[in-house]
């Protein structure tokens, strides 16, 4: 089972990873997408996969808002 500290660290890493992918997006916008995704998972009883779900939901939110994702080849 994932501890709160390791989950918090994983969510911070997700935020940093998304900021490096969505370079034309304000960092605060990325943080807000991650925070919203995290808030939607607060009541999840099985915590092991929560970071994966948070990253997927945040990416979906950013993509739906028209934010440009930089591909690894563009970096």
Secondary structure, DSSP 8 states (H G I E B T S, - for coil): ---HHHHHHHHHHHHHHHHHH-TTS-HHHHHHHHHHHHHTTTT-S--TTHHHHHHHHHHHHHHHTT-----GGG-
